[in-house]
Amino acid sequence: MKKGIIALLLVALLSGSQLASTGAVWGSGDQHIGPYKVATAATEITVASEKEMVSALYTGFLNREDKIVINYSIPDYKLDIDELYKKALAIDDKATAKDNDYLAYSVKGWNAVWTSSGRKSTLELDTRYNTTPEEERILDAKIKSALQELKLDGVSGYKKVRAIHDYIINRVSYDSSLQGVTAYDAMIEQSAVCEGYSILAYRMFTEAGVECRIISGTGNGVPHAWNIVKIKGKWYNIDLTWDDPISSDGKPMLTNDYFLKNTKDFKGHKRDAEYKTDAFVKAYPISKTSYKLPKLKSAE
């Protein structure tokens, strides 16, 4: 079952030299080894600081640039590509829902090559993404339309989460081929694994004004992904994939078994180590109690 979570780590240190030198680093979020797409055009920028380099990486990834070329004169010993990469993915601009966790799950693989001569160096990053710019444009339009259809302006955080939760579950089916891993797969193809559910939920919750994160770990011992959302100042677990089971007669269902739960009630889920650190737990403390759901009005 391919519910593997895309772990994006570009592990390398730029090593400086007074002589001309070159180096290359390969990274792959999906553990796939193969040819990289050759970019036909490059976005090239010259930076003067580490902060500017992080910004250049962030902008390039956000724009789905195949090739990012960064010229710099920063001492190489001060640059840790792994940290630069993490910082770029950690940027959370409130003006967009397409960075942070969404961006981290968008990059599929990369090839980093750098050259240096004296104090001048160049980093070239060829990057592959899980979606194309055109697919992102189609997805953007569909999400905008869906949120307008749901009429969420001015409603409570709970009602936003409830409406988006039900919308996604009623629209998406679990992908038995295990190929659908993107929000595009979930929203447009209407078929995805847990990653697709979680990434689409992140986009829609965030664009609706609900704070959200994607959590990776295991579900009943199998690699899995879900979300946490913030309502009335408290964080809750929510798993749209597991709230979208198939009944015994083969028909899709919509349940609340994993909807706005505390840790105790969120059975079967274990977080990856990065989501269990003191810093993360302090930043995103899960409510001690599950959310008390409003009683359904009986038909009269």
N, C-alpha and C positions, 0 to 999 in steps of 0.2 A: 504494500500500500504506500503510494507516494504522498505522504503528508509531511515530507521533510521540510523543515523551515529553512529559508534562505539565510544562512549565516554569512554576513558580508565582512570578511577580514582581509585587508591588503597588507600582508606581513612583510615588511622590508624596511631597512634603514638606508637612506641615501648616504653613501660614503664619499667624502671629498678627496680631491687630489689636485695637486698643482699641474699634473700632466693631463692631457686629454684622456678621457675614459668614457666607457659606456657600460650600461647595465640593463637588465630586464627582469621583470617580476611578472609572473602569471598568477591570476587569481580567478577563482570560479565559485560563484555562489551555489551552483547546482552540482558541483563535483564532476563536471563534464570536461573532458580534455579533447579539444578539437580545434579546427581553424577558426580564427576570429574574422569577422566581417571587416574588410578593408574600407576605411572611410574615404569618401571621395572629396570631402572638404574638411577643413580643420578650423576650430575656433582657437585662435591664438591670442594670448594675453601676456603682458609683462607685469610682474608683481614685485613689490619692494619689501614685503613683510609676510610673516606666516599667516596673519589674519587675512591678507589679500589672497593668498594661495588657497586657503580654506574657502573663501568666498567664490573664487574662480571654479573650484571643484564643485561646489554646491550649485552654482548657476549652470555649469555644464551638464551635470546630472539632471537637474530639473528640466532643462531644455532638451533632454535626450540626445545630447551631442555624441556622435560616434567617436570623434577624436578631439581631445582637449590638449592643447599645447601651451605649456606654461614656461615662460622664460624668467629666470630669477638670478639674483646675485647674493642670496642669503647663504651664509656659511652652511655647507651640507651637514656638518655635525649637529646643527641645531634642528634639523628636519627629521621627523619620524613619520614616514608616510602612513603607517597604521593609525597614528594619532590624528593626522590631518584628515584622513578618510573618515574616521569616527566623528570628528568634530563637524565635518560637512554634513554627515547624515543626522547629527544631533540637532542641527538648526531647526527651530520650530517657529516659523514666521506665521503669526496669527492671520495674515492676509491670504494665506493659501492653505489648503488641506492636502497638498501634493508633496510636501516635504516630510521630514522626520520619519516615522514608521513607514509611511506610504512609499517614500523614496528608497528606504532601505530594502524594501521588498521588490523594488522595481529593477534594480541592477542584477543582471544575471551572471556576468563575468567580465573580466578585463585583462588587458595586457599593458603593463607599464614599462616604458623604456626611458632611460635618462642618459644624457650626455653632459660632460663637463669639460671645460678647458679653462684653467686658471680660476678666476672668480666668477666666470659666467657658466651657468648651467641651464639645461632645458629638460623638462619632464614632458613626455608624450604618453597620453593615456588613451588607449583604444578600448572602448567600452561596449558591451552588449547589454540589451535591456529585454525584459520580459514582454514589453509591448512596444509598438511602433508609435511615432508621433501622431500618425493618422488615427490609430486605435485610441490613443489618449484623447484626441479631439472628439471622437464619436462618444467615448465614455463620458467626457465632461458634459456634453450636450444632454445625454440621457440622464445623468445624475441631476442636472439642473432641472430638467423636465419633471423628473420623479419627485423631487423636493417641492416643486411648485404644486404638483398634483396632490401631495400629502397635506398641503396648507399648514405648515408648521410655524409660520410667523406668529409670535406672541403666545404660543402655548408653552406649557411647563416642560421642564427637562424630561420628566417621566413620560409625558405624552409623546415627545419627540422620539425617545428611545423605543417606546412601545410601537409607534407607527412604523419606524424604520425596521425594527426587528421583524414585525409581521410582514412588511412589504418584501423584504429580502427572502424570507422563508417561503412565502407564497409564490415567489417568482423563480427561485433557484432550486435546482435538484442536484443531489450529490453526484459527482462525476465518477462513475464506476470505472472509466478508462484511466482515471487518476492523472489526467493531463491538464486539467483546468486549474491553474494556480494563481490567476490574476483577477483583479476586480472586473476587468473587461470580460473575462470568461464568465464570471458570475452574472454580471448585469446584461451583457449583450448576447452571449451564447446561452445564458441561463443554465449553466452547468459548471460546477467547480468543486474542488476538494476544500478542506478546512481553510487553507490559505486564502483562496478566493473569497469565501464567505467573510473571513476576518478583515481582509484588506478592503473589500467593498463596504463593510460595516464601518470601518475606520473613516473612509472617505465621507460617507453619508452622515455619520454622527458628527464628525468634525465640521463639515460644511453647514450642518444645522445648528452649530453652536454648542455642541455637547463635547466636553473634554473626553478623550478616548486614547487608549494605547492598545497595541497588539502584543499579546503575550505568547511566547512559544514554550513548548515543553512536551509532556506526554499526556495522552488520554488513554487510560487503562493500559498503560505501558507502550503505546504506539505514538510516534511523533505526531504532534498535534498543535493547533493554534487556536486562540480564542481572543476575546477582548476584555478590557475593563473600562467602565464608564463612570463619570462623576455626576451624581445627582444630589442636589441640595447639600453640597459640600462633602459628600461621602462617596467613596469609590466602591464599585460592585463588580463582581465577575459576571460575564455574560457569554454564552457559547451558542451562536446561531446554528452551527452545524449540528450539534447534538439536540437542539430544539426542533430540528427538521428531520425526524426519523421516518421510516417507512412502516406502515401498519402491517399486521399479519396478513391482510388481504391484498397487500401490494400497493395500497394507496398512500400518497404523501400525507403527513400530519403536521400540525403546528402545536407545539407544547410550550410550557413555561418551566420545565424542569430545571433549566440552567439559565434562568432569566433573573438578573439582579440578585445574585447570591453572595453570601459571605463565604469564607473559606471552608467552614465546617459543612455547609450545605452543598458545596460545589464538588461533589464526590468524583473521584476518578482522575482528577487533574493534578499534575505535578509540574511546576515551573522549571525552566532551565535556570542554571546557576545565576546568570546575569540579572534575572528578575527576582532573586532572593537575597540580593546584597542589602546591607543595612541602608545604604544610600537610596536604593530604589524603593524599598519598603517604607522608608521615611517619607519619600516624595509622593508615594501612591499607597497610602495605608488603606487596606480593605476594611470596610465597615464590619463591626463586630456582629451585626445582625443582618440578615437578608432583608431586602426591601419589602415592606408590607404592601402587597398589591391591593388595589381597590377592588371591592366586591363587584362582580358583574351584575348589571341590572337585569332582573328577570323580565321576560316578555309579558306584557299585559294584554 
